[in-house]
Amino acid sequence: MSEIELKFQVPSHMHAQLQQDFAALTPERQHLWARYFDTEDLRLYGHNIALRQRQENGLWRQTIKTPSKPPFERLEFEIELGETQPEQCELSCYKDHPEIRELLKEALGSLKESLILQFETEVQRSVRTEKYKNSTIEIAFDQGEIRHGSEFTAVYELEFELKEGQLNELTEFFQPWIERYELWLDSRSKSDRGYSLVEGSSITPAQHQLPLELSDDDSLHTMLQKIIRNTLEHLLPNATALAAERYDSEHIHQARVAIRRLRSALRFFNVDELEIPPIWIEQLSDLFQQLGTTRDRDALAESLLPQLEAAGSPLVELPPATEKELDVSQLFRQPETNYLFLDLLRYSQSKPKKISADLQILLKRLSKLHQQVCADAKQFSELDIEDQHRTRKRVKRLRYNIEFLQSLFPSKLVKTYLKALKPLQESLGHYNDLNVAESLYEPYVKQKPKAWFVLGWLRAEQKRLQKEIQAELQDFSQIQPFWKK
């Protein structure tokens, strides 16, 4: 069966208050001890499958969990094993359950694979079930730890599970909890955190965008809902890493890409009947801009500095930051950011609307973007910096919007078009990095005369890339849009 649950982390300064307030609700208390199994080479984890045995109220149960397509919804299948602790983890118990059997065979090849204990969790759980409007909601407050050998990580989190009812009522119910206890949304499961311990890493890998499948029968509203779910699946794991202060530069980059994809989708599908709140685009733009300075410096450190060193630059460092460093974790912990994510999630799961607008309006918008990019091909080198930046943004929007719709068209035609578009986007991105770098080094020459070398190199590279982009734009302008064929 599927379950919908949303998990939140609690900042340390709110632990005592939450513990006191939750105790006043007279919850049911449980001691949960769980053991997670996998192959030695972690093949279940590679297929996003968590397999655990857990002791609960004196009984052992074996549970398989794997993500379902909607964000925060999981496929869960449980088998009761009895009162005695199992000596090992057997898969033969799934031979009479076709869906689970096929899931395991895809990951392991057979049900006879040997599984070993990878990590354990032990938590004290306090549970309270509440009725809210027409929904039944279970609140679980977990305190404990995840262990792998001598390594461990603490657990202190709240989970809200929709037992019966509507997602919008679930999110309405816990909104006051977010405000009171400064909760922030966490897309990680305990098994995700356990596997991080197994792999000896304090951070989970950055999440990249996932494939998206639309159908010819989908209305514009259904298409947009699928796209929002897809972009949330891209964004939320990276947002979690940032909020948890367990991230690297790739998490920031992928969070910005996911936000940009979301913004593109909301603008692309913006017709009155879809009732897209304008505030969403404003909030996403603000998030994107706040992450921009951090991302720019990371990108330059990774790409520009090695090039300067190879060119023999006497200065191989970035100028000191002039602005106060952004508290990235606080940005993704603040209630406003979490409310935005929940609003988008609610919209993506709402009842589909029947609207009169159809795919043709999107294809016309694609054609307009294509024509604008082609018009820039005639004069790119003569454009000022702002207009060149506008060209870059158009190319990005064109690529993202095509990727949203690509499953509706023959793959060969889409690939041919994107093959010309992607290198152009990369060149424009590199050109933008050079412009950003120039703005950093120009005032720095007064403090460090060696920065004149860097400025000279940057300006020479800009001229070279301008000519390259001009040629790439002209080549691209010869391509026939596949959606018109």
N, C-alpha and C positions, 0 to 999 in steps of 0.2 A: 504494500500500500504506500501511498505518498503522504508525506507530512510537510506542513508549512511551519517553519520555525525561524525566528529571528533572534540572534544572539547579540548581547551588548557587553562591552567591557566597562568596568567601574573605576574611575580614577581613585588613587590611593587615599586622597584626603576625604573621600566620601564613604570609605569602607565602614567605619564605625556607625555612621548615621544609618546607612542602609541595613546593616546587621540589626540594629536596634529596632528600626521601623518594621522590618520583615518579621522579626520575632513577635511583634505585637499582633500580627495577623494570625497567630497560632497555626503555622503551617504543619503539614505532615513531614516528618524527618526520615531520611533514608541514608543508609551507608552503601555506597556503590563502589564496587571493585571490578574493574574491567581489564581484560587482557587482549591485546591486539596482535593478530597473526598475519604473516605474509611469507612468501618465498624468500629465500636468501637474497635474491637479486631484486626484491620488491616489485614483482610484476603486478600484484593487485593494486598497489599504490600508483603504478604507471598507468593503470586503467581507471583511476579515480574510484577504487573500491575500498571500503573499510570493512574488515571482518573482525568481529570481537566476540568474546565470551564475557558475560557480566553476571555477577552475583547480585540479586535484587530480592529483598524480602525472603532470604533463605533459599531461593531457587536460582539455578544457572540457566541463562538464555544465550543462544548464539544468534547474532544479528549481522546482517549484511546491509550496508548503506552505500548508495551511490547517488551523485547529483542527478536531478531531473532537469528538464529543459528550462522551466521558469526559475529565475534566481531564488535562492533560499527555499526551494522545494526539493525534497530528497525522496528517493525510492528506498523504502525500508522493509525488510523481510526478516521475521523473527521466528525462531524455533525453540521450544522449551526443552532443556536437557535433563532436568531433575535436580535433586538436592546435593548430589555428590559432585565435587569439582572434577571436571573432565581431565583426563591425563594428557590429552592432546586435542588438536583441532581437526575434525574430520569433515570432508566435503561430501561424503557419500549420502548424507542426510538430505541433499538437494536433488537426488536423482529423480524424484517424483514431482519436482517443481520446474516445469519447462523454462519459464522466463529466467529464473535464477541459474539453472543449469547452463543455459546458453550464454548467459553473462559471464559465468566463471570459465566456461570452455574457451570463450573468446580471449580471456585474459591469460589463462594457464595452459590451454591445450587439452586438458583432461581434468577429471575430478580426483585423480590419484596423486596429484602433486603433493610433495611433502612441505608442510608449513611449519614455521618456527615462531616462537614468541618474540615480538619486536619491542614492545613497550607496554606499560601498564598505566592505568589511571586510577586514582583513589580519591573520591570526593564525598563530602558530607552535603547532601542535597536537601534543601527545604522546598516543599512544593505546596502551592496554593492554586486552587481552581476557582475561577471567577466567571460569572455570567455578565456579559456586556451586550446590551440590546438583544440581538438575535444570535449571538455567538457565545461559544464556550471556550475559554482561554486558560491554559495552564501556565503558571509562572514558576520557573525553577531557578532557585538561587544556589549556585554551586561554589563550594570552597574546598580546595584540596591541591593535588599536584599530579603531574604527569612524569613518569620515571622511565629512564632507559639506562640500565646499568647503574653507575654512580651519578649520572646526570639527571637533573630534574628541573621542571619549570612549574611555577605556581599557577593555580586556577582560581580566579575570583570573578565570576560572571553571572549575568542574568539572562535567562532564555525565556522567550514568550512563544508558546506553541498554540496554533489554532486547531483546537480539537473538533470544532464544529462551527460553521458560519462563514463570514465573509472577510477577506483580507483587509478591506477598508475599515472594518470595525476593529480588527486586531490592531492596526496601526493607530487608529484613533485612541484605543484603550491605553497603549503604552506611551503616548506622546507626553503626558504629564510626568511620567517616570523619567523620561529623557531630561526634561527641564529641571526636575527636582534633584536628580543625582548626577547630572552631567554625563549621562551615558553616551557611548559612541558605538556605532554599528560595527560588528566584527564578522566578516564572512568566513573566518576559519572555523573548522570543526576541531574537536579535541584530537582527532586522528591526524589532521594537518599539522598541528603543533607537535604531536608525538613523532611524526615522521621527520620533522625538522631536527628533533633531538637525535634520531637515528642517523641522520645524514651529517650530524655534527655542525649544523648551521643554525645561527640565531634568526635567520630570515628565510622566508619562503621565496621561491623564484618569482620574478615579475611575471604578471599575466599578460599575454598578447591577445590580439583579437581572435575570435573564434569564427568558424564558418557560419554563414547565415543562409537559410533556405526560405524563400518566399514561394507562394503558389499563385498561378494565374487566377485562381478563384478568390484570392484575398482581396478584401476591400482596402481602401487607403488606410482606414483606421486599423485594420488587422495588421497590415504591413508595418505601420508605424509602431504598433505594440510589439511586434516581433523584433523590430530594430532597436527599440528602447531596451528590451530584455537582453538582446545581444550586446549592446554597448555597456549595460550595467554589469554583465558577466565579465566584461573587459575591465571596467573601471573599479568595481568594488574590492576585488582582492588587492589591487594596488593601493587603493584608499586605506584599506585595513593595515597594510604594511607601513604606510606613512603615519597613520594615527598611532600605531604601536611603537613607532620609532625603531622599526626593524626593516630598513630599506637601503637601497643604493640608488645610483643615478638612473638606472633603468626603470625602477618603479616610478620615479618622477616623470620620466619621458613617456612611459606607457599610460600613466594617469592623464597626462596632457593630450596624448593621442586619442584616448577614449573620450575625454571631455570635448575635444574638437569634433569627433565623429558625432557625438550627441548633439552638439550645437548645429552641425551641418544638417542632421536629420530633422531637427525641429524646424529649422528655416525652410528646408526643402519641402516638407510636408505641410507647411503652414497654410491651411485653408480654413475659413471661418467655421465650417461645420465640425472641424476636429477640436475646436476650443482648446488650443494649446496656450496655457498662461504665458504671457510675455515675460513675466518675472523669471521663469525658468532659464530663458536664454541669457538674461541679465546676470543671474546668479552663476551660471556656468561660465560666462565670459569673465566674471570677477575671479572665480577660482583659477581659470586658465591664466589670467594675467598675473595673479599673485605667485603662481608656480613658475612663471616665465623667467624671472631673474635668476632663480636657482638653477633652472634647466640650462639657461644660456651659459652660465659660468661652467657648469659641469661639461656641457658639450664642447666648449672651447678648450677646456683643460684636456679633454680626451682626444680631440682631433687637431686643434690648432698648434698646441705646444710641441708635439712630435714633429710637425711640419717645420716649425721655426728652428728646432734643433737640427733637423736634416739640412736646412738652408744655411746653417752656420751663424744663426743669430747670436749676438752677444748677450741678448736678454731672452731667457726662456722661462718666463713667469707671467701670470696675469696681474694687472694692476690691482691694488687692494680694493675691496668692495667699499663703495661710498655710501651705500644704504645699509640700514640695520638688517641683519640676517633674518630671513623669514622663519618663523616657528612653524614648520610644515606640519608637525604632529597636531598642534593646536588648531590649525586651519581645518583639519579633517575630524577633529574631535568636537568642534563647536556645534551647538544644537542646530543652527541654521543650515549647515552643510548636511547634517543627518536628516533633517526634515525634507530637504530637497530630494535626497536619494529616495526617501520613503514616498514622497509625492509621485516621483517618476515610476517607482515600483507599483504603486496603486493604479496609476493610469495604464500601465502595461498589462495589468491583470483585470481591468474593468470590463464590463459587458460590451462587446463590439457594437459600434454604431453603424447604422445604415445611412450612407451619405450619397449625394448625387455626383460629387467630383470623382473622377476615375484616373487611371494611370496616365492618360493623355496629358493631363496638366503637368505631371512630373517630367514626361518626355519633352514637353515644350520648354521647361525650365532647364533641362539638360542641354537642349539645343542652344538656348540663349547663352549658357555658360561656355559652351564649346566655341560659339561665335566670338564671344568676348576675348577668349584666350587667343584665338586666331587673329583677331584685330591687333592685339598687342605684339604679335609676331612681326608686324611690319615696321615697328618703331621701338623695340625694347631698349636698344642701346641709347636712344635719345630721351627716354622717359626719366623723370626724376626718381629719387629713391622711394618716395611714398607710392608712386604709381607702379614701380617695379615690384614693390612689396604687395601691392594689390593684385598683380599678375600671379604672384606666388600663392596668395590666398585663393584665387579663382581656380588655379590648377589643383590645389588640395581639395576644395569643395567638389570639383568635378570628379576627382578620383574617388572620394568617399561616397558620393551619391551614386556613381556607377557601381561601386562594390556593393552598395545596399541592394541594387536591383539586378545584379548580374545573373542570379539564378533563374531569372525570367527569360533569358536570351541564350542562344547557342554559345557554349563556352569558347569555341574557337574564335568567334567574332570578338567576344569580350577580351580574350587574352591578347589578340592582335592590337586592339586599341590600347589596353593597359600597358603593353610592352613599349609603346611609344610615350605614354604619359608618365610612367614611373621614373624613368631616367631624367625626364624634364623636371619633375618635382624634386628629385635629389640634387640636381644642379642648382635649382633655385634655392633650396635649403642651404647648400654650401655657400652660395653667394650671400644669403642673408647672414650667415655666421660671420663672413668677412666684414659685412657692414656693422654688425654688432661689435665685433672686435675693434674696428676702427674707432667707434664712438668711445670705447673704453681706453684705448691707448692715446688718443689725441690730447686729452688734458694731462696725461701722465708724462709727456715729454719734458714738461717743466721741472719735474722731479728727477726723471731718469732720462738723460740725453740719449742713452742707448736705445730708447724706445723709437727713435727716428728710423732705425733700421727696420723695426717691425712695421712701422707705418708705410715705409717704402715698399716692403715686401707685400703687405696687404693690398696696397693700391695697384701694384702690378698684377697681382692675382685677380683683383676685381675686373681689371680690363680684359684679362685673358678669358675669364669666365663669362663676361658680358658677350663676347663674340661667340663663345661656345653655346650659350643659351639662345642667342639670336638664331643660330643655325638650327638648334633643336626645335625651337618654336616654328621656324619655317618648315621643317620636315613634318612636324606634327600637324600643321595647317593643311597639309595635303591628304590627311587621312579622312575618309568618309565616316561619319558617325554611324555605328552599326545599328542603332535603334531606328534609323530612317530607312533601312534596307527592306 
